[in-house]
Amino acid sequence: MSTVYLNGQYLPKDQARISPDDRGFLLSDGIYEVTGFYEGVPLALDRHMARMRSGLNELRIDFDSSGVEEIHHRLIAENGLQSAETSLVYLQITRGVAPRTHYFPTEPVEPTVYAFAKAWSRPSPEAWNKGFTAITVPDRRWLRVDIKTISLLPNVMAFQDARDAGADDAILVRDGVAIEGAHQNFWAVFGDTAVTHPISNLILPGISRGLVMGIAAEKGIAIKERAIMAEELATADEAFFTGTTGEVRPCVEIDGRPIGDGRVGPITRALSQGFRETIARAQEKAAERAEAAGV
Ligand code: PDD
């Protein structure tokens, strides 16, 4: 039985109880974060925390988040995941328990804070090297998807559409623009330039997206943030997704048509390699810090 965190307590998952009056349950009134861990070392936890705080501010959820990083580390330890090659912590904060109203509760409420940790697996090298497929589907989400809310039904429906079509993922299209994936950011490569949608209210500002931008700068790979028209995908040389647990994931076929020559391309490979290097650096830094602290 895994150990989860709920409102100040670490407890077996089957003992975690959440009220049916929780506004997360009734109204999707909350946010979440998913942070990747590699042999117990988080990747860019500070960036995840910054995005969490920005979401809480946007939704006016009053919560002292100073202990949240510690919850992450403790859940990894409690669940014996320090040596797992790849694991994650899922964190969800809802406005809390209050009688159902469409406005915010007028009395102060304690937010509900729930978190769990689990291992995940990368695709096999064979599967990664073969690449993944996607279909385009209409983006049926609201106009503030920059806030990482738990309201994910349109994402779920898009991903299910992809599965029903036998594809690995969905690319959400709004007004002819390939915005992002159902749970990952989307990139296309034209010539020597990797292109992705600019940060706006229409995409989730992915932490992996930000890391990949830095990696591209380091490696001298040109990047452009601009809208990618779905029609343009026919002329793309490469395509890939970025996200926590997806890392850098090649997309070699969209709507049944190959991207470029239908094989994983050099820019996708270089950025994926850079992503692995970034993880290794985070691990080295964590080891140095532990040594300095005499752990
Ligand atoms: N998904 N776009 C969407 C719509 C997402 O849901 C996610 C993350 C991303 C990538 O963000 P990041 O690089 O910070 O993981 C982009 C998470 C992992 C999920 O829903 O499980």
Residues whose N, C-alpha, C, O or C-beta is under 5 A from the ligand:
A	BS01	PDD	V34 E180 G181 A182 H183 Q184 N185 L204 P205 G206 I207 S208 R209 T242 G243 T244
